[in-house]
């Protein structure tokens, strides 16, 4: 099946990782305010305060652990590459939209010490000590960007399908703020899992979970099932050229025979076991009308199925 990380690379018009000595790390000034950090607590989880309600996933420590596990699984899936765009060795500026814990931005900043890397997110959950060429800002990528035009060499997103409502607007803004010849790389996946050997039944709890996730996000104008072809069309409409779609598999569990995919699957399995509640509780309660206790019970049924090695599923990237 087409399980892929879709770095859809849009052209507009990795060097070895170097570790910084500890004394070259810098503490970024606090950009937080009481309004931004007045987090909302619901369903036993913590949610962002800035632009409250724009994003239905939590931002607490448990969710951060899930995001970092998924980051490592994706990096392995991409052959330990941080990005697939054919950048030269000295890009000046890179923008990471929806930076989350900031781990990707920090790793890129370490690998490209001459490059300014900016990560934006609704939640100020990134570490305070970062490489001197990395900084984070609290921002809503769906609003008009305040960055200079013709500024970035690379705009990067990863799994933003649960946040971006207007991909047309996002592509237009990316095009406007990229330098001529710059690249946009969108690494997106579909929550609707695939199985190549029919081991996932149509009436399974996993399949229903996938369907309910899509229905819940649809209620607020989002889709968690995106394809490379959709992203390509949005990019073309915005004016991008040299568009490439690459596909990867993100297995869930240790069922693959291939050693690399098995390792990826093991990490993604832990991410799902630890993070399934956060991925489910708010969308189903807020938009599908489920009771919290019913969601919790259903989550356990989904987890139980995913623990069976006889079920061979993966997310299409």
C-alpha positions in Angstrom: 0.0 0.0 0.0 1.0 3.6 -0.4 2.2 4.3 3.1 4.2 7.3 2.7 5.5 10.4 4.3 4.6 12.7 1.6 7.3 15.2 1.5 5.7 17.0 -1.3 8.5 19.2 -2.4 7.5 22.3 -4.2 10.1 24.4 -5.9 9.1 28.0 -6.2 10.3 29.8 -9.1 22.3 16.0 4.9 25.4 17.0 6.1 26.6 15.2 9.1 25.1 16.4 12.4 27.4 18.5 14.4 26.9 18.7 18.1 27.3 22.1 19.7 29.4 22.2 22.9 27.2 22.8 25.9 28.5 26.4 26.3 27.3 27.2 22.8 23.7 26.5 23.6 21.7 29.5 24.5 18.6 30.0 26.6 15.9 31.7 24.5 14.1 34.6 26.1 10.7 33.7 27.4 8.0 34.5 24.8 5.2 33.4 27.0 2.6 35.5 28.8 -0.2 34.6 31.2 -2.7 34.6 28.3 -0.6 32.1 26.3 0.2 29.8 29.2 -3.2 29.8 30.8 -3.7 26.3 29.5 -7.2 24.7 29.5 -7.7 21.4 31.3 -10.4 19.1 29.9 -11.0 15.3 29.7 -8.1 14.8 32.1 -5.6 16.5 29.6 -4.1 19.9 29.1 -4.8 21.9 26.0 -3.4 25.1 24.4 -4.6 28.6 25.5 -3.6 30.7 22.5 -6.3 30.6 19.9 -8.2 28.3 22.2 -10.1 25.5 20.5 -8.2 25.7 17.2 -6.5 22.4 17.8 -8.1 19.4 19.5 -5.0 17.5 20.6 -3.4 18.1 24.1 -0.1 19.7 24.7 0.8 18.0 28.0 3.9 15.9 28.8 2.2 12.7 27.7 1.3 14.1 24.3 4.9 15.5 23.9 6.2 12.0 24.5 4.0 10.6 21.8 5.1 13.3 19.4 8.8 12.6 20.0 8.3 8.9 19.6 6.5 9.5 16.3 9.3 11.9 15.3 11.9 9.1 15.7 9.7 6.6 13.8 9.4 9.0 10.9 13.1 9.9 10.9 13.9 6.2 10.6 11.2 5.8 7.8 13.0 8.6 5.9 16.4 6.9 6.1 17.6 9.1 9.0 17.0 12.2 6.8 15.6 15.4 8.3 14.2 16.6 5.1 14.1 15.4 1.5 14.3 18.8 -0.3 17.5 19.2 -2.3 18.8 22.1 -0.3 22.4 23.3 -0.8 24.8 23.1 2.2 24.1 26.7 3.3 20.4 27.6 3.4 20.0 30.9 5.2 16.6 30.4 6.8 14.2 27.6 7.5 10.7 27.8 8.9 9.1 24.8 10.7 5.3 25.2 10.9 3.6 23.4 13.8 7.0 22.7 15.5 5.5 20.9 18.5 8.3 20.0 20.9 10.8 21.6 18.6 12.8 18.5 18.1 12.9 18.7 14.3 13.9 22.4 14.4 16.6 21.7 16.9 18.1 18.8 15.0 18.1 20.8 11.8 19.8 23.8 13.6 22.5 21.4 14.9 23.1 19.9 11.4 23.1 23.3 9.7 24.9 25.7 12.2 25.0 28.6 9.7 21.2 28.4 9.1 18.6 30.4 11.1 15.8 27.9 12.0 12.4 29.2 13.2 9.7 27.0 14.7 6.2 28.2 15.2 3.3 26.6 17.2 0.2 27.5 19.2 1.8 26.1 22.4 5.1 27.3 23.9 6.2 23.8 24.9 9.7 23.9 23.4 12.8 23.6 25.5 14.4 26.8 26.7 18.0 25.8 25.9 18.5 25.5 22.1 21.3 26.0 19.5 22.0 29.7 19.0 20.6 29.6 15.4 17.2 28.2 16.5 14.3 30.1 17.9 10.6 29.5 18.6 7.5 31.7 18.3 3.9 31.3 19.3 1.9 31.8 16.2 -1.2 30.5 14.3 -0.1 29.5 10.8 -3.6 29.9 9.4 -3.4 33.7 10.1 -1.5 36.0 7.8 2.2 35.5 8.3 4.3 38.5 9.5 7.6 37.2 8.1 9.3 39.0 5.2 8.4 37.9 1.7 10.9 36.0 -0.4 12.6 35.0 2.9 12.9 31.3 3.5 14.9 28.6 1.8 12.6 25.9 3.2 9.2 25.8 4.7 8.5 22.5 6.5 5.4 20.9 7.9 4.8 17.5 9.4 1.4 16.0 10.1 -0.5 19.2 10.1 -3.7 17.7 8.6 -5.4 18.1 12.0 -4.8 21.8 12.1 -4.8 23.4 8.6 -8.3 24.1 7.4 -7.4 26.1 4.2 -4.5 24.4 2.4 -5.0 26.8 -0.4 -4.2 29.7 1.9 -1.3 27.9 3.5 0.2 27.1 0.1 -0.2 30.8 -1.0 1.5 32.0 2.1 4.3 29.5 1.8 4.9 30.6 -1.8 4.9 34.2 -0.9 7.4 33.9 1.9 9.8 31.4 0.2 12.7 32.8 -1.8 12.7 32.2 -5.5 13.9 28.6 -5.9 12.9 27.8 -2.3 11.2 24.6 -1.3 8.1 23.6 0.6 8.1 20.2 2.1 4.9 18.7 3.6 5.3 15.4 5.4 1.7 14.3 5.9 -0.1 11.0 6.6 -3.5 9.5 6.5 -5.1 8.3 9.7 -7.0 5.8 7.8 -4.7 2.8 8.3 -4.0 0.4 5.5 -3.4 -3.4 5.4 -1.8 -5.0 2.4 -2.9 -8.6 3.4 -6.5 -8.1 4.5 -5.7 -8.8 8.1 -7.6 -5.7 9.1 -11.3 -6.4 8.9 -13.9 -3.8 7.9 -15.8 -4.3 11.2 -12.7 -4.1 13.4 -12.5 -1.5 16.2 -9.3 -0.1 14.5 -11.3 0.6 11.3 -14.1 2.2 13.2 -11.6 4.3 15.1 -10.1 5.6 11.8 -13.6 6.4 10.4 -14.7 8.2 13.6 -11.5 10.2 13.6 -12.2 11.4 10.1 -15.8 12.2 10.9 -14.9 14.1 14.0 -12.3 16.3 12.3 -14.6 16.8 9.3 -17.1 18.5 11.7 -14.7 21.4 12.1 -13.6 21.6 8.5 -10.5 19.3 8.7 -9.5 16.0 7.2 -7.0 13.6 8.7 -6.8 11.6 5.5 -4.6 13.4 2.9 -2.9 12.0 -0.2 0.1 13.2 -2.1 -2.1 13.9 -5.0 -4.2 16.4 -3.0 -1.2 18.2 -1.8 0.3 18.3 -5.3 -2.9 19.9 -6.6 -2.8 22.6 -3.8 0.8 23.3 -4.6 0.3 23.6 -8.3 -2.6 26.0 -7.7 -0.3 28.2 -5.7 2.3 28.3 -8.4 4.9 25.8 -7.3 6.8 23.8 -9.8 9.2 20.7 -9.7 6.7 18.9 -7.3 7.8 15.5 -6.1 5.6 13.1 -4.1 7.4 10.3 -2.2 5.7 7.6 -0.3 6.7 5.7 2.8 5.1 3.1 5.2 4.7 3.8 8.9 3.9 0.4 10.3 2.2 0.0 13.7 3.7 -3.0 15.5 6.6 -5.4 15.0 4.8 -7.5 12.3 7.0 -6.4 9.3 9.7 -8.9 8.3 12.1 -6.1 7.2 14.3 -5.2 10.2 14.1 -1.4 9.6 10.3 -1.5 9.2 10.1 -3.7 12.3 12.0 -1.1 14.4 9.9 1.7 13.0 6.7 -0.3 13.8 7.9 -0.9 17.3 8.3 2.8 18.0 5.1 3.7 16.4 3.2 1.0 18.3 4.4 2.5 21.6 3.4 6.0 20.4 -0.1 4.7 19.6 -0.5 2.9 22.9 0.7 5.9 24.9 -1.0 8.5 22.7 -4.3 7.0 21.6 -6.3 8.6 24.4 -5.0 12.1 23.5 -5.8 11.5 19.8 -9.3 10.5 20.5 -10.9 12.0 23.6 -11.4 15.6 22.6 -12.5 15.1 19.0 -15.0 12.4 19.9 -16.5 14.1 22.9 -16.5 17.6 21.4 -17.7 16.8 17.9 -19.3 13.3 17.9 -21.2 13.7 21.2 -19.6 10.6 22.9 -19.4 10.4 26.7 -15.9 10.4 28.1 -16.3 7.0 29.7 -17.5 5.4 26.5 -14.5 6.8 24.6 -12.2 5.4 27.2 -13.7 2.0 26.9 -13.5 2.1 23.1 -9.9 3.1 23.2 -9.1 0.0 25.2 -10.7 -2.2 22.5 -8.7 -0.5 19.8 -5.5 -1.0 21.8 -6.3 -4.7 22.3 -6.6 -5.2 18.6 -3.4 -3.4 17.8 -1.6 -5.7 20.2 -2.3 -8.7 18.0 0.6 -9.4 15.7 -1.7 -11.0 13.3 -3.1 -7.6 12.3 -0.7 -5.9 9.9 -1.5 -2.2 9.6 0.4 0.9 8.7 -0.2 4.6 8.2 0.2 5.9 4.6 2.7 8.8 4.6 
